[in-house]
Amino acid sequence: MNSPIDPKYLSDWSGLVRGTPAELHRPRDTAEVAELVRRCNDERRKITVQGGLTGLAGGAVPADGDVVLNLERMNAIELIDELEGIMIVQAGATLEQVQAQADRVGWYFPVDLGARGTCQVGGNAATNAGGDRVLRYGTMRDSVLGLEAVLPDGSVLDSTTRLVKNSSGLDLRFLFIGSEGTLGVITRLVLKLQPMPGPAVTSLVALPDLPSVAKLLRELKRTMGALLSAYEFMSKQFIDQAVTLCGLRCPVDASAPWFVLMEARGAAGQQVEDAVQGALEQALEAGLINDCAVAASLADGEDFWRIRQSIPELLTHLKPTINFDVGLPWSQTTGFIERVGASLEARYPQAQHLFFGHLGDNNIHLMTGPHAPQEHNAVENIVYAELAGRHGTVSAEHGIGFIKKPYLHHTRSPSEVALLKRLKDVLDPRQTLNPGRVID
């Protein structure tokens, strides 16, 4: 059924606007999705697939005349296997909805993002979202056992296996996880839940310099092992802006140049406070950290995380921003941040350049702004040029979409890009689904 086109369907969190679509559809089941895709493919019309519109790469932004397929009404939790810890959901269910339902039955869904209340698990799979706890649980790919997808010709692929081990040929789910809707519309997911962990012990740490961020992580992995569930680093500039905008206070020495938010969780009933305290005491004695604070209550822990998850406030305050989501080996991190930071400060002293990210999974974020539109290409060239030859990626978790497509060559070899194009041409020869994303 056609619906009036609300302006909210014209863009995502990237701020990119491309045009006005001709139709908006919000189907309620896979059959409706298949019928719409089949019709558009026959009529050679272009479809923009949308989830929660929280993307930062512009992948869900329609062009003039597009048919928008938004999955927000396909949000049912269809089955929870409480014995084995498996959930079957429609792709439009929000991440927060999945987390809450898992919690209700004594299980835990570990993928977590600041946009959890809005982003949809189908979109999380389509971009292979990472989030705050990849260090322990992996990306969205590691939490998906199987899926259902509508192919560009309108046929339905049922690959909804519930098995962890299945060596019966190519694992087809991996054609669609991370494909950003270019090869099929994910409509249903089989999710793997985890045992409910014990209470989190959350700490905020101040560090003397950037190399200490990686050195501390190395030591924590050695001493704490699997207890370490999150390791988020932030620059002083990030901390200063976040506490001001959110009305919070920094519980450690705010003059330090770098900070880490770390979380440790054991099994239910397992005590981890002593392990955290011991690890931090060793780090203080070794000079790896200047100061630290361990949350004394759930409210304290939430405030620590509130600092790290202040992205919506920062985006609003610094808009228009340019946002980066790169990945690098630890050994390359310090040089990359120092060179990029110095270049941006020299050329754009009027802007804020905020570094933060999930170092445990090699992911560095940079938010820089405000910037005039004519500055975007120059800023992107400064950042992405520093990735050349460093075995990095231009997108660790946000996807490529439209915005990062010109820089894909920094991430993928010519042979990889050629194979991506062949896959697209074979599965979607009429370029029906999300054309122009990732590759041309």
C-alpha positions in Angstrom: 0.0 0.0 0.0 1.3 3.4 -0.9 1.7 5.9 2.0 2.2 9.7 2.0 5.9 10.3 1.9 7.0 11.8 5.2 10.3 13.8 4.9 11.9 11.5 7.5 12.1 8.9 4.7 14.2 11.2 2.5 17.5 11.0 4.5 19.4 9.2 7.2 21.8 10.3 9.9 24.4 11.1 7.3 22.4 14.2 6.3 22.7 13.2 2.6 19.6 14.1 0.5 19.3 12.9 -3.1 15.8 13.5 -4.2 12.1 12.7 -3.8 10.9 9.1 -4.2 7.8 8.3 -6.2 6.4 5.7 -3.8 6.8 4.6 -0.2 5.9 1.1 0.9 6.0 -0.4 4.4 5.1 -4.1 4.0 4.0 -6.3 6.9 5.4 -9.6 5.7 7.8 -11.3 3.3 5.1 -12.0 0.7 4.4 -8.3 0.3 8.1 -7.5 0.0 8.5 -10.2 -2.7 5.5 -8.9 -4.7 6.8 -5.3 -4.6 10.3 -6.3 -5.6 9.0 -8.6 -8.4 6.9 -5.7 -9.8 9.7 -3.2 -9.6 12.1 -5.6 -11.3 9.6 -6.3 -14.1 9.0 -2.5 -14.6 12.7 -1.7 -14.3 12.1 0.6 -11.3 14.8 1.3 -8.7 14.2 0.3 -5.0 15.8 2.0 -2.0 15.7 -0.4 1.0 15.4 1.3 4.4 15.7 0.2 8.0 15.8 2.5 10.9 17.5 5.3 9.0 20.4 5.6 11.5 23.1 5.0 8.9 26.0 7.4 8.3 27.0 6.3 4.8 23.9 7.5 3.0 23.0 3.9 1.9 19.2 4.3 2.7 18.8 7.7 0.9 16.5 7.5 -2.1 16.8 9.4 -5.4 14.1 11.1 -7.5 11.6 8.5 -8.7 12.8 5.6 -6.4 10.4 3.2 -4.8 11.2 3.2 -1.0 10.8 -0.1 0.8 10.9 0.5 4.5 10.8 -2.5 6.8 9.6 -0.8 10.0 6.3 -2.7 10.1 8.0 -6.1 9.9 9.0 -6.0 13.5 7.6 -9.2 15.0 9.6 -11.5 17.3 8.4 -14.8 15.8 10.0 -17.4 18.0 12.3 -17.7 21.1 13.9 -21.0 21.8 14.6 -20.7 25.5 16.3 -24.0 25.7 19.0 -23.4 23.0 19.0 -19.6 23.0 17.8 -18.9 19.5 15.5 -16.1 18.4 13.7 -15.8 15.0 12.7 -12.2 14.2 11.5 -10.1 11.3 14.1 -7.7 9.9 12.3 -4.6 11.0 12.5 -5.4 14.8 14.7 -2.8 16.5 17.9 -3.8 18.2 16.5 -2.7 21.6 13.4 -4.8 21.1 15.5 -7.9 20.4 17.7 -7.1 23.5 14.6 -6.7 25.7 13.0 -9.9 24.5 16.2 -11.9 25.0 16.5 -10.5 28.5 12.9 -11.4 29.3 13.7 -15.1 28.9 17.0 -15.0 30.6 19.3 -14.8 27.5 21.5 -12.0 26.2 21.8 -10.4 22.7 25.3 -8.9 22.7 25.3 -6.6 19.7 24.8 -3.1 21.1 24.8 0.4 19.5 23.9 3.9 20.7 21.1 3.8 18.1 19.6 0.7 19.6 16.1 2.2 20.0 15.8 3.1 16.4 18.1 0.9 14.3 16.7 -2.4 12.9 18.3 -5.8 13.1 17.9 -6.2 9.3 19.9 -3.1 8.8 22.4 -4.2 11.4 22.9 -7.4 9.4 23.0 -5.6 6.0 25.9 -3.4 7.2 27.4 -6.1 9.5 27.2 -3.6 12.5 29.7 -3.9 15.2 29.1 -1.7 18.2 30.5 -1.6 21.7 31.1 -5.3 22.5 32.7 -6.7 19.4 35.9 -7.3 21.5 34.1 -10.2 23.3 31.2 -11.2 21.0 32.1 -10.3 17.5 30.1 -8.3 14.9 26.5 -8.9 13.8 27.8 -11.6 11.5 28.8 -13.6 14.5 25.2 -13.4 15.9 23.3 -14.5 12.8 22.8 -18.2 12.3 20.5 -17.9 9.2 18.3 -15.6 7.3 15.6 -15.2 4.7 16.0 -12.7 1.9 14.0 -11.5 -1.1 16.2 -11.6 -4.2 16.1 -8.9 -6.9 13.7 -10.9 -9.1 11.2 -11.2 -6.3 12.0 -14.9 -5.4 12.5 -15.7 -1.7 15.7 -17.4 -0.4 15.1 -19.4 2.7 18.4 -20.0 4.5 16.9 -19.9 8.0 19.1 -22.6 9.5 19.4 -22.8 13.3 22.6 -24.8 13.3 26.0 -23.5 14.5 27.8 -26.2 12.4 26.6 -26.8 8.9 29.2 -27.8 6.3 26.8 -28.4 3.4 28.3 -26.1 0.9 28.7 -22.3 0.6 27.1 -20.4 3.6 24.7 -18.2 1.7 24.0 -15.9 4.7 27.3 -14.3 4.1 26.2 -13.1 0.6 23.8 -10.7 2.3 25.4 -9.8 5.7 27.4 -6.7 4.8 26.0 -6.4 1.3 24.0 -3.2 2.2 20.8 -4.4 0.5 22.5 -4.6 -3.0 22.0 -8.4 -3.4 18.7 -9.0 -1.6 16.3 -7.6 1.0 16.8 -9.4 4.4 13.4 -10.1 5.7 13.9 -12.6 8.6 16.8 -13.4 10.8 17.8 -16.4 13.0 19.8 -14.9 15.9 22.1 -16.6 18.3 21.7 -15.5 21.9 24.3 -15.7 24.6 24.2 -16.7 28.2 23.2 -13.8 30.4 26.5 -12.4 31.9 26.9 -11.1 35.4 26.7 -7.4 36.3 29.1 -5.1 34.5 32.0 -3.5 36.2 32.5 -0.2 34.4 35.6 2.0 34.7 36.8 5.3 33.2 40.6 5.7 32.9 42.8 8.6 32.1 46.0 7.9 30.1 49.2 10.0 29.6 49.5 9.5 25.8 48.1 7.7 22.8 50.5 4.8 22.7 49.4 3.9 26.2 45.9 3.2 24.9 47.0 0.2 22.9 49.5 -0.9 25.6 46.8 -0.9 28.3 44.6 -3.0 26.1 47.3 -5.5 25.6 47.9 -5.8 29.3 44.2 -6.1 30.1 43.7 -8.9 27.5 46.6 -10.7 29.1 45.4 -10.3 32.7 41.6 -10.4 32.3 41.1 -12.4 29.2 37.4 -13.0 28.3 36.2 -10.9 31.3 36.9 -7.7 29.2 33.8 -7.0 27.2 34.3 -3.4 26.0 37.2 -1.1 25.5 36.3 2.4 24.2 38.8 5.1 23.7 38.1 8.9 23.5 40.2 12.0 23.1 40.2 14.9 25.5 38.3 17.0 23.0 35.6 14.3 22.8 35.3 14.1 26.6 35.2 17.9 27.0 32.4 18.2 24.4 30.4 15.2 25.7 30.3 16.2 29.4 29.3 19.7 28.5 26.5 18.8 26.1 25.1 16.0 28.3 25.4 17.9 31.6 27.7 15.3 33.1 31.1 15.4 34.9 34.3 13.7 34.2 35.1 11.5 37.2 38.9 11.3 36.4 41.6 13.8 35.7 40.0 15.8 32.9 43.4 17.3 31.8 44.6 14.0 30.4 44.9 13.7 26.6 43.3 10.3 26.3 40.6 8.3 28.1 39.3 4.7 28.0 35.9 3.4 29.1 36.3 -0.3 29.9 33.7 -2.8 30.9 34.3 -6.3 32.4 31.6 -8.9 32.9 31.9 -12.5 34.1 29.4 -15.3 34.1 26.3 -14.9 36.3 27.3 -15.0 39.9 31.0 -14.5 39.1 32.8 -11.7 40.9 35.0 -9.6 38.7 35.6 -6.5 40.8 38.8 -7.8 42.3 40.2 -8.6 38.8 39.4 -5.1 37.6 40.8 -3.4 40.6 44.0 -5.5 40.4 44.5 -4.8 36.7 44.0 -1.0 37.2 46.4 -1.0 40.1 49.1 -2.7 38.0 48.5 -0.2 35.2 48.9 2.7 37.6 52.2 1.3 39.0 53.4 0.7 35.4 52.6 4.3 34.4 50.2 3.2 31.7 47.4 5.3 33.3 47.2 8.5 35.2 43.9 8.1 37.0 40.9 5.8 37.1 37.4 5.5 38.5 35.4 2.4 38.9 31.6 2.8 38.9 30.2 2.3 42.4 26.7 1.9 41.2 24.5 1.1 38.2 23.8 4.8 37.9 27.5 5.6 37.8 28.1 3.0 35.1 25.3 4.5 33.0 26.8 7.9 33.4 30.2 6.6 32.2 28.5 5.1 29.1 26.5 8.2 28.6 29.7 10.1 27.9 30.7 7.6 25.3 27.3 7.4 23.7 26.8 11.2 23.4 27.0 10.9 19.6 23.5 12.4 18.8 24.3 15.5 20.9 27.7 15.9 19.3 26.3 15.5 15.8 23.7 18.1 16.5 26.2 20.6 18.1 28.9 20.3 15.5 26.7 19.9 12.4 27.4 19.8 9.6 29.9 17.1 10.5 32.0 14.7 8.4 32.1 11.3 10.1 34.7 8.6 9.7 34.7 4.9 10.6 38.1 3.6 9.7 39.9 0.5 10.8 43.7 -0.1 11.3 46.1 -2.5 13.0 47.0 -1.4 16.5 50.6 -0.7 15.4 49.3 1.9 12.9 46.8 3.6 15.2 49.0 6.2 16.9 50.7 7.5 13.7 47.4 7.6 11.9 45.6 9.7 14.6 48.6 12.0 15.1 49.1 12.7 11.4 45.4 13.2 10.6 44.8 15.3 13.7 47.7 17.6 12.9 46.6 18.0 9.3 43.0 18.8 10.2 44.0 21.2 13.0 46.4 23.1 10.6 43.8 23.4 7.8 40.6 23.7 9.7 41.4 25.3 13.1 37.8 26.6 13.5 36.4 23.0 13.6 36.4 20.3 16.3 38.2 17.1 15.5 37.0 14.3 17.9 38.7 10.9 17.9 37.1 7.9 19.6 36.3 4.3 18.9 36.6 0.6 19.8 40.3 -0.1 19.7 39.8 -3.8 20.6 38.4 -4.4 17.2 40.7 -2.0 15.3 37.9 0.6 14.8 38.7 4.4 14.9 36.0 7.0 14.6 36.5 10.6 13.8 33.9 13.3 13.9 35.0 16.6 12.5 32.9 19.7 12.1 31.3 22.1 11.4 32.4 22.0 7.8 31.0 23.8 4.8 29.9 21.5 1.9 32.8 22.6 -0.3 35.3 21.3 2.4 34.1 17.7 2.4 36.3 16.3 -0.4 39.4 17.9 1.0 38.7 16.6 4.6 38.0 13.1 3.3 41.1 13.1 1.2 43.2 14.0 4.2 41.8 11.2 6.2 41.7 8.4 3.6 45.1 9.2 2.1 46.6 8.2 5.5 45.0 4.7 5.1 47.0 3.9 1.9 49.3 0.9 2.3 48.4 0.4 6.0 46.1 -2.7 5.7 43.1 -0.6 6.9 39.5 0.0 5.9 37.5 3.1 5.1 34.5 1.5 6.9 34.8 -0.8 9.9 31.1 -0.9 10.8 29.0 1.8 9.1 29.1 0.5 5.5 30.1 2.1 2.2 26.7 3.4 0.9 27.2 6.4 -1.4 29.4 8.6 0.8 32.4 6.2 1.0 32.1 4.7 -2.4 34.8 6.9 -4.0 37.3 5.7 -1.4 36.5 1.9 -1.6 39.8 1.4 -3.4 41.6 2.1 -0.2 39.9 -1.0 1.3 39.4 -3.4 -1.5 41.8 -4.6 -4.2 40.9 -4.3 -7.9 40.2 -8.1 -8.0 37.8 -7.8 -5.0 35.9 -4.9 -6.6 35.7 -6.8 -9.9 34.2 -9.8 -8.1 31.7 -7.6 -6.2 30.5 -6.2 -9.5 30.2 -9.7 -11.0 28.0 -10.8 -8.1 25.8 -7.8 -8.4 25.4 -8.3 -12.2 24.6 -12.0 -11.7 22.0 -11.6 -8.9 20.6 -8.2 -10.0 21.2 -7.7 -13.7 18.6 -4.9 -13.9 20.1 -3.0 -10.9 16.8 -3.0 -9.1 17.9 -3.1 -5.4 19.9 -0.3 -3.9 21.7 0.6 -7.2 24.8 2.7 -6.9 25.6 1.7 -3.3 29.1 0.3 -2.5 30.0 -0.1 -6.2 28.9 1.4 -9.6 
